[in-house]
Amino acid sequence: MNQSDDTRRRVIKTLVLAGFGLHLVGCSSPEDPKKKPKTPPITDADTTNIDVIEKEVTSNNVTYFTTENEEFEDLATYFNLHTQKTPAIIALVVNAEGASEAIKYAKEQNLPVSIKSGGHSFEQFSSNNGGLVINLSLLNQMEWGSNNELIAGSACLLRDIYDFVLPEGRLLPAGSCGTVGLGGLTLGGGYGLFAREYGLTCDQMLEATLVDGNGYIHTVNNSHPIMWALKGGGNGNFGVVTSFKMKTHPIPTEFRTTKFKAYKLDSVRSKELLTTWFDHAHKLPGHCFSAFVLNGRTLTVLVTYIKGKSHELDAMEAAMTPICDKTITSNTTDIPKALKRYYGITHPIYFKNASAGYYSEMSEIEDCIDEVLSTVVTTPGLIYQVNTLGGRINSSEFESSSCYPHRSYHYLSELQSYWNEGQDSQRDMLLKAFEKVQALFYDNGNRAQYRNYPSIGFPDWEESYYGKNYERLQSIKLKYDPENTIRHEQSIKLAES
């Protein structure tokens, strides 16, 4: 049994043990997915039943689920419980051919199509109400190419990717949240702790299998025109990417961190800390990443680095330590273990997160930052975070080969807010403050936004996400999805003739 088969078998076993009980539809009946599928007899998660299910799954391209099926609710539940939607049909595919069949069926029925890889879209653009969702959950196999390339399905989760590549001494520059899917992360850009050293996740893309909005299957590489669009503009716009071939890099030999903590802040002290951080963060070498995380009245400044300390880092520590309450440093050669600290929550939660704008220096937010900080420190549970960009992200080579438009900026900021079920007053307070901060940055002229951190509240999202590249993306949309089958609230629109 090869690695791909073994991975598939483990996934199916997990689904059975969880009581998932796959209901399967044969290839002969895609015309009527609303018909209740035939259910294989499953009484136990024993080897015999797994073999039966595996045989069914691998001999069919796509399985259709509706609300009549007991599995529908699990398939329709996404990471953000605040933005749940209810499609009419969920198409669980096992290969590119299954995605093709599902798209063609949706076109026949005039249903909008959304695509789910990991289900972490902040606004749940990977689902819809009343349409068809192509669920890629079973496309999570990984294998090695001949030159240390990672060949992976779109639904591979980052934690599983790291478990696969790191023991082999290789690294894929990607995000830190362990349950994010490779597809959504890569197609929107993809940055994380190692992006300043190696580039964005989309910059590592060498090849992809794409099922376009017509249902045609393409194998595309960097010489194909649509590859430019997939690198930063591919999220739910032109088709379904079912697999990737990605460049990997030798794993660093060390992973060091420094954390600065400050407590019981007001807006004056938080601005002093932010100003000092800005003065030093953009000078850090490319192997360093830093984040300024203001959570209500508590601040955490994180710095990670993989090539030892530097003069610039020493200067930051000398400036930040006296004005913070605590400084914590650590050093490890066990990078797999170190990365697990950043995997985050693994189960669905209630939240509202979004990009809060790109900028290159403090002066660009000087006119609004006082009120922003005042709002954050007086709203428990509201988080304002600023992350360092720059380094290889700014590469002119990467810029020319991708549609990701925001490479010149040094910082990306974001807003976060979380609450529990039943905390309606807490939710309403957070959302009100959230929208206030969004408006402050918008009125200040900070309009550029990160596509992977979307918000329905962005008025000019086309230019905010894609800048000057939007019209070119529209021409690609016309070629590969001329009937706008694949669409969501902020997908690329067909140009008006």
C-alpha positions as CSV (number, residue, x, y, z in Angstrom):
1,M,0.0,0.0,0.0
2,N,1.5,3.4,-1.0
3,Q,1.5,6.6,1.1
4,S,-1.6,7.9,-0.8
5,D,-3.6,4.8,-0.3
6,D,-2.6,4.6,3.4
7,T,-3.6,8.2,4.0
8,R,-7.0,7.7,2.3
9,R,-7.6,4.6,4.4
10,R,-6.8,6.4,7.6
11,V,-9.2,9.3,6.7
12,I,-12.0,6.8,6.0
13,K,-11.4,5.0,9.2
14,T,-11.5,8.3,11.1
15,L,-14.8,9.1,9.5
16,V,-16.2,5.7,10.5
17,L,-15.0,5.9,14.0
18,A,-16.5,9.3,14.4
19,G,-19.9,7.9,13.3
20,F,-19.7,9.6,9.9
21,G,-21.1,6.6,8.1
22,L,-20.5,7.7,4.5
23,H,-23.6,7.4,2.4
24,L,-22.5,6.8,-1.2
25,V,-24.1,7.4,-4.6
26,G,-22.9,5.5,-7.7
27,C,-21.7,7.3,-10.8
28,S,-24.8,6.3,-12.6
29,S,-27.1,8.6,-10.6
30,P,-25.6,12.2,-10.6
31,E,-28.8,13.4,-12.2
32,D,-30.7,13.1,-9.0
33,P,-28.5,14.0,-6.0
34,K,-31.6,14.8,-3.9
35,K,-32.6,11.1,-4.0
36,K,-31.6,9.6,-0.7
37,P,-28.3,7.6,-1.3
38,K,-27.9,4.0,-0.7
39,T,-26.4,3.4,2.7
40,P,-23.8,0.6,3.1
41,P,-24.6,-1.6,6.2
42,I,-22.3,-0.2,8.9
43,T,-22.6,-1.7,12.3
44,D,-19.1,-1.3,13.5
45,A,-15.9,0.5,12.6
46,D,-14.2,-2.8,11.9
47,T,-11.8,-3.7,9.1
48,T,-14.5,-5.3,6.9
49,N,-16.7,-2.2,6.9
50,I,-13.7,0.1,6.2
51,D,-12.8,-2.1,3.3
52,V,-16.4,-1.8,2.0
53,I,-16.4,1.9,2.3
54,E,-13.0,2.3,0.8
55,K,-14.0,0.3,-2.2
56,E,-17.1,2.4,-2.7
57,V,-15.3,5.7,-2.2
58,T,-12.4,4.8,-4.6
59,S,-14.8,3.5,-7.3
60,N,-16.9,6.7,-7.4
61,N,-15.9,10.2,-8.2
62,V,-18.5,12.2,-6.2
63,T,-21.1,11.6,-3.5
64,Y,-24.1,14.0,-3.1
65,F,-25.6,14.9,0.3
66,T,-28.7,16.9,1.1
67,T,-30.4,17.9,4.4
68,E,-32.1,14.5,4.3
69,N,-28.8,12.8,5.0
70,E,-27.6,12.6,8.6
71,E,-24.0,13.5,7.6
72,F,-25.1,16.8,6.0
73,E,-24.9,18.9,9.2
74,D,-21.3,17.8,9.9
75,L,-20.3,18.5,6.3
76,A,-22.0,21.9,6.4
77,T,-20.4,23.0,9.7
78,Y,-17.4,25.3,9.2
79,F,-14.8,26.8,11.5
80,N,-16.6,30.1,12.1
81,L,-20.0,29.3,13.7
82,H,-21.0,32.9,13.3
83,T,-21.3,32.6,9.6
84,Q,-22.9,29.2,9.0
85,K,-24.8,28.7,5.8
86,T,-27.0,26.0,4.4
87,P,-26.4,24.8,0.8
88,A,-28.9,22.7,-1.0
89,I,-26.3,20.1,-2.0
90,I,-22.9,19.1,-0.8
91,A,-20.7,17.2,-3.3
92,L,-18.0,15.2,-1.6
93,V,-15.4,14.5,-4.2
94,V,-12.5,12.0,-4.3
95,N,-10.7,13.3,-7.4
96,A,-10.6,16.0,-10.0
97,E,-13.1,14.0,-12.1
98,G,-15.6,14.2,-9.2
99,A,-15.2,18.0,-9.1
100,S,-15.8,18.2,-12.8
101,E,-19.0,16.1,-12.5
102,A,-20.2,18.3,-9.7
103,I,-19.6,21.5,-11.6
104,K,-21.4,20.2,-14.7
105,Y,-24.3,19.1,-12.6
106,A,-24.5,22.6,-10.9
107,K,-24.5,24.3,-14.3
108,E,-27.4,22.1,-15.5
109,Q,-29.4,23.0,-12.4
110,N,-28.2,26.7,-12.4
111,L,-26.8,26.4,-8.9
112,P,-24.0,28.6,-7.6
113,V,-20.9,26.7,-6.6
114,S,-18.6,27.2,-3.6
115,I,-15.5,25.3,-2.7
116,K,-14.4,24.0,0.7
117,S,-10.9,22.8,1.4
118,G,-10.3,23.5,5.1
119,G,-13.4,25.6,5.9
120,H,-11.6,28.5,7.5
121,S,-12.9,31.3,5.4
122,F,-13.7,34.1,7.8
123,E,-16.9,35.0,5.9
124,Q,-17.6,31.4,4.9
125,F,-17.2,32.1,1.2
126,S,-16.4,28.4,0.9
127,S,-20.2,27.7,1.4
128,N,-23.4,29.3,0.3
129,N,-27.2,29.3,0.9
130,G,-29.2,27.2,-1.5
131,G,-26.4,26.3,-3.9
132,L,-23.9,23.5,-4.3
133,V,-20.7,23.1,-2.3
134,I,-17.8,21.1,-3.5
135,N,-16.3,19.5,-0.4
136,L,-12.6,18.5,-0.9
137,S,-12.2,16.9,2.5
138,L,-11.0,13.6,1.1
139,L,-8.4,15.2,-1.0
140,N,-5.8,15.1,1.7
141,Q,-3.1,12.8,0.4
142,M,0.6,13.8,0.2
143,E,3.6,12.4,-1.5
144,W,7.1,13.5,-2.5
145,G,8.1,14.6,-6.0
146,S,11.5,13.8,-7.5
147,N,13.2,17.0,-6.3
148,N,11.8,17.3,-2.8
149,E,8.5,18.9,-4.1
150,L,5.5,18.3,-2.0
151,I,2.5,16.9,-4.0
152,A,-0.6,17.5,-1.8
153,G,-4.3,17.6,-2.1
154,S,-6.1,20.9,-1.4
155,A,-7.7,19.6,1.8
156,C,-4.4,18.8,3.5
157,L,-4.3,20.6,6.8
158,L,-1.2,22.6,7.8
159,R,-0.6,20.4,10.9
160,D,-0.6,17.3,8.7
161,I,1.6,18.9,6.2
162,Y,4.2,19.8,8.9
163,D,4.0,16.3,10.3
164,F,4.7,15.0,6.8
165,V,7.5,17.4,5.6
166,L,9.4,18.3,8.8
167,P,10.6,14.8,9.8
168,E,12.1,14.6,6.3
169,G,14.1,17.8,6.9
170,R,12.0,19.9,4.7
171,L,9.8,23.0,5.2
172,L,6.8,24.5,3.3
173,P,6.4,28.2,4.2
174,A,2.8,28.4,5.3
175,G,0.6,29.7,8.1
176,S,0.6,28.7,11.7
177,C,-3.0,27.7,12.4
178,G,-2.9,23.9,12.3
179,T,-6.4,23.2,10.9
180,V,-6.2,25.6,7.9
181,G,-6.5,23.8,4.5
182,L,-3.7,24.2,1.9
183,G,-6.1,25.2,-0.9
184,G,-7.6,28.3,0.6
185,L,-4.3,29.5,2.2
186,T,-2.3,29.2,-1.0
187,L,-4.8,30.6,-3.4
188,G,-5.2,33.8,-1.4
189,G,-1.5,34.3,-0.8
190,G,-0.4,32.6,2.4
191,Y,2.0,34.2,4.8
192,G,3.3,33.1,8.2
193,L,6.4,32.9,10.3
194,F,8.7,32.0,7.4
195,A,7.3,34.2,4.6
196,R,9.9,36.9,5.0
197,E,12.7,34.4,4.5
198,Y,11.2,32.3,1.6
199,G,8.2,34.2,0.2
200,L,4.4,33.5,0.5
201,T,2.9,30.1,0.2
202,C,1.6,30.8,-3.3
203,D,5.2,31.7,-4.3
204,Q,6.1,28.0,-3.7
205,M,3.5,26.7,-6.2
206,L,5.0,24.9,-9.1
207,E,2.0,23.1,-10.5
208,A,-1.7,22.7,-9.8
209,T,-4.6,20.6,-11.0
210,L,-7.5,22.9,-11.8
211,V,-11.1,22.1,-12.7
212,D,-12.4,25.3,-14.2
213,G,-16.0,26.7,-14.2
214,N,-16.8,24.8,-17.3
215,G,-15.9,21.5,-15.7
216,Y,-12.7,21.1,-17.8
217,I,-9.6,19.7,-16.0
218,H,-6.2,21.4,-16.5
219,T,-2.7,20.7,-15.2
220,V,-1.1,24.1,-15.0
221,N,2.4,25.3,-14.2
222,N,4.2,28.6,-14.2
223,S,4.1,28.8,-17.9
224,H,0.3,28.7,-18.0
225,P,-1.5,32.1,-17.9
226,I,-4.0,31.1,-15.2
227,M,-1.1,30.2,-12.7
228,W,-0.6,34.0,-12.3
229,A,-4.2,34.3,-11.2
230,L,-4.1,31.3,-8.8
231,K,-1.2,32.9,-6.9
232,G,-3.3,35.3,-4.7
233,G,-6.5,35.5,-6.7
234,G,-7.8,31.9,-6.9
235,N,-10.1,31.6,-3.9
236,G,-13.5,30.6,-5.2
237,N,-13.1,32.6,-8.5
238,F,-12.3,30.4,-11.5
239,G,-12.5,26.8,-10.5
240,V,-11.5,24.1,-8.1
241,V,-7.8,23.4,-7.4
242,T,-7.7,19.8,-6.3
243,S,-4.0,19.3,-5.9
244,F,-0.7,21.2,-5.8
245,K,3.0,20.6,-6.4
246,M,4.9,22.9,-4.0
247,K,8.6,23.8,-3.6
248,T,10.0,22.9,-0.2
249,H,13.1,24.2,1.6
250,P,15.6,22.7,4.0
251,I,14.4,22.9,7.5
252,P,16.1,25.6,9.6
253,T,18.5,24.3,12.3
254,E,17.0,26.4,15.1
255,F,13.9,28.3,16.0
256,R,14.3,31.1,18.5
257,T,11.6,33.3,20.0
258,T,11.4,36.5,22.1
259,K,8.2,37.7,23.7
260,F,7.6,41.0,25.3
261,K,4.5,41.3,27.6
262,A,2.8,44.4,28.9
263,Y,-0.4,44.6,31.1
264,K,-3.1,47.0,32.2
265,L,-2.5,49.3,29.3
266,D,-4.3,52.5,28.4
267,S,-4.2,54.1,25.0
268,V,-1.2,56.4,25.8
269,R,1.0,53.5,26.9
270,S,-0.1,51.2,24.1
271,K,0.8,53.9,21.5
272,E,4.2,54.3,23.1
273,L,4.7,50.6,22.7
274,L,3.4,50.5,19.2
275,T,5.6,53.4,18.1
276,T,8.7,51.8,19.6
277,W,7.9,48.5,17.9
278,F,7.4,50.2,14.5
279,D,10.7,52.0,14.9
280,H,12.5,48.6,15.0
281,A,10.3,45.9,13.4
282,H,10.9,47.0,9.8
283,K,14.7,46.8,10.3
284,L,14.7,43.1,11.3
285,P,16.5,40.8,8.9
286,G,14.5,38.6,6.6
287,H,14.7,35.5,8.8
288,C,12.8,37.3,11.6
289,F,9.1,37.6,12.0
290,S,7.4,39.9,14.5
291,A,3.8,40.5,15.6
292,F,2.3,43.3,17.8
293,V,-0.8,41.8,19.4
294,L,-2.9,44.1,21.5
295,N,-5.7,42.1,23.2
296,G,-7.8,44.6,25.2
297,R,-5.4,46.0,27.8
298,T,-2.8,43.2,27.4
299,L,0.1,43.3,24.8
300,T,2.2,40.5,23.5
301,V,5.0,41.3,21.0
302,L,6.3,38.1,19.4
303,V,9.6,37.9,17.5
304,T,10.8,34.6,15.9
305,Y,14.1,34.1,14.1
306,I,15.9,31.1,12.6
307,K,19.5,32.3,12.0
308,G,20.6,33.5,15.4
309,K,20.5,37.0,16.9
310,S,21.4,40.1,15.0
311,H,22.3,43.8,15.7
312,E,18.8,44.8,14.7
313,L,17.2,42.3,17.1
314,D,19.5,43.4,19.9
315,A,18.4,47.0,19.3
316,M,14.7,46.0,19.5
317,E,15.2,44.1,22.7
318,A,17.1,47.1,24.2
319,A,14.2,49.4,23.3
320,M,11.3,47.2,24.2
321,T,12.5,45.5,27.5
322,P,12.5,48.7,29.6
323,I,8.9,49.7,28.6
324,C,7.4,46.2,28.9
325,D,6.6,44.2,32.0
326,K,8.2,41.0,31.0
327,T,10.6,39.6,28.4
328,I,10.7,35.9,27.6
329,T,13.3,34.2,25.4
330,S,13.6,30.6,24.2
331,N,15.7,28.6,21.8
332,T,15.0,25.1,20.3
333,T,16.2,22.8,17.6
334,D,12.9,20.8,17.8
335,I,11.1,22.9,15.2
336,P,8.1,20.5,14.8
337,K,7.4,20.8,18.5
338,A,7.9,24.6,18.5
339,L,5.4,25.1,15.6
340,K,2.7,23.1,17.5
341,R,2.5,26.0,20.0
342,Y,0.9,28.2,17.2
343,Y,-1.6,25.7,15.9
344,G,-4.5,27.4,17.8
345,I,-8.0,26.2,18.4
346,T,-9.0,23.1,16.4
347,H,-12.8,23.1,16.9
348,P,-15.4,25.4,15.4
349,I,-15.9,28.7,17.4
350,Y,-17.8,32.0,17.2
351,F,-15.7,34.9,15.9
352,K,-15.4,37.9,13.6
353,N,-11.9,38.4,12.2
354,A,-10.8,40.5,9.2
355,S,-7.9,42.3,7.7
356,A,-7.4,45.8,9.1
357,G,-5.2,47.2,6.3
358,Y,-1.7,47.2,5.0
359,Y,0.8,50.0,5.6
360,S,4.6,50.6,5.6
361,E,5.1,53.0,8.6
362,M,3.5,54.5,11.6
363,S,2.9,57.8,9.8
364,E,0.3,56.2,7.5
365,I,-2.0,55.5,10.5
366,E,-1.0,58.4,12.7
367,D,-4.3,60.3,12.2
368,C,-6.5,57.5,13.4
369,I,-4.4,55.3,15.6
370,D,-5.2,57.1,18.9
371,E,-8.9,56.3,18.5
372,V,-8.2,52.8,17.3
373,L,-6.1,52.0,20.4
374,S,-8.6,53.7,22.7
375,T,-11.3,51.5,21.3
376,V,-9.3,48.3,21.6
377,V,-8.1,48.9,25.2
378,T,-11.7,49.7,26.3
379,T,-13.3,46.7,24.6
380,P,-12.4,43.5,26.3
381,G,-12.0,40.7,23.8
382,L,-11.1,43.0,20.8
383,I,-7.7,42.2,19.3
384,Y,-5.6,44.5,17.1
385,Q,-2.6,42.7,15.6
386,V,0.1,44.0,13.2
387,N,2.4,41.6,11.5
388,T,5.7,42.2,9.7
389,L,5.9,41.7,5.9
390,G,8.9,42.6,3.7
391,G,11.9,40.3,3.0
392,R,11.3,37.8,0.2
393,I,7.6,38.8,0.1
394,N,8.8,42.0,-1.7
395,S,10.6,40.0,-4.4
396,S,10.2,41.4,-7.9
397,E,10.4,37.9,-9.3
398,F,7.4,36.8,-7.2
399,E,5.6,40.0,-7.9
400,S,5.7,39.4,-11.7
401,S,4.6,35.8,-11.5
402,S,1.6,36.3,-9.2
403,C,-1.5,38.5,-8.9
404,Y,-0.9,39.1,-5.1
405,P,-0.8,42.9,-5.3
406,H,0.5,44.1,-1.8
407,R,4.2,43.2,-1.9
408,S,5.5,46.7,-1.3
409,Y,4.0,47.0,2.2
410,H,6.0,46.3,5.4
411,Y,3.0,45.5,7.6
412,L,-0.4,43.7,7.6
413,S,-2.8,44.4,10.4
414,E,-5.9,42.4,11.4
415,L,-8.8,42.6,13.9
416,Q,-10.0,39.6,15.9
417,S,-12.9,39.0,18.2
418,Y,-14.3,35.9,19.9
419,W,-17.3,34.9,22.0
420,N,-19.2,31.9,23.1
421,E,-22.6,30.6,22.2
422,G,-25.3,32.5,24.0
423,Q,-23.2,35.6,24.6
424,D,-25.3,37.9,22.5
425,S,-24.5,41.1,24.4
426,Q,-20.8,40.3,24.2
427,R,-21.1,39.6,20.5
428,D,-22.9,42.8,19.8
429,M,-20.4,44.9,21.8
430,L,-17.5,43.3,20.0
431,L,-19.1,43.7,16.5
432,K,-19.9,47.4,17.2
433,A,-16.3,48.1,18.2
434,F,-15.0,46.0,15.3
435,E,-17.0,48.0,12.8
436,K,-15.9,51.3,14.4
437,V,-12.2,50.4,14.0
438,Q,-12.8,49.2,10.4
439,A,-14.4,52.6,9.7
440,L,-11.6,54.5,11.3
441,F,-9.0,52.9,9.1
442,Y,-11.2,53.2,6.0
443,D,-11.8,56.9,6.6
444,N,-8.0,57.3,7.1
445,G,-7.4,55.9,3.6
446,N,-6.1,52.5,4.5
447,R,-8.0,50.6,1.8
448,A,-5.6,47.7,0.8
449,Q,-6.7,44.4,2.4
450,Y,-5.6,40.8,2.5
451,R,-7.9,38.5,0.5
452,N,-7.4,35.7,3.0
453,Y,-8.8,37.9,5.8
454,P,-12.0,39.1,4.1
455,S,-14.9,41.1,5.4
456,I,-18.3,41.7,4.0
457,G,-17.9,45.2,5.4
458,F,-15.2,46.3,2.9
459,P,-16.9,48.8,0.5
460,D,-14.4,48.6,-2.3
461,W,-13.3,45.0,-1.9
462,E,-12.3,44.6,-5.6
463,E,-9.5,47.1,-5.4
464,S,-8.8,46.4,-1.7
465,Y,-8.0,42.8,-2.4
466,Y,-6.6,42.9,-5.9
467,G,-5.5,46.5,-6.6
468,K,-4.7,47.2,-10.3
469,N,-4.9,43.5,-11.1
470,Y,-8.7,43.2,-10.8
471,E,-9.5,43.9,-14.5
472,R,-7.0,41.3,-15.6
473,L,-8.6,38.8,-13.2
474,Q,-12.0,39.6,-14.8
475,S,-10.7,38.6,-18.2
476,I,-9.4,35.3,-16.8
477,K,-12.8,34.8,-15.2
478,L,-14.5,35.3,-18.5
479,K,-12.4,32.6,-20.1
480,Y,-12.5,29.9,-17.4
481,D,-15.9,30.5,-15.8
482,P,-17.9,32.5,-18.4
483,E,-21.3,31.7,-16.8
484,N,-20.1,32.7,-13.3
485,T,-20.9,29.3,-11.9
486,I,-18.3,29.5,-9.2
487,R,-19.2,32.5,-7.1
488,H,-19.7,34.0,-3.7
489,E,-20.4,37.5,-2.3
490,Q,-16.9,38.8,-3.1
491,S,-15.8,36.6,-6.0
492,I,-14.4,38.1,-9.2
493,K,-17.3,39.5,-11.2
494,L,-17.7,39.2,-15.0
495,A,-17.0,42.5,-16.7
496,E,-20.0,44.2,-18.1
497,S,-20.0,44.2,-21.9
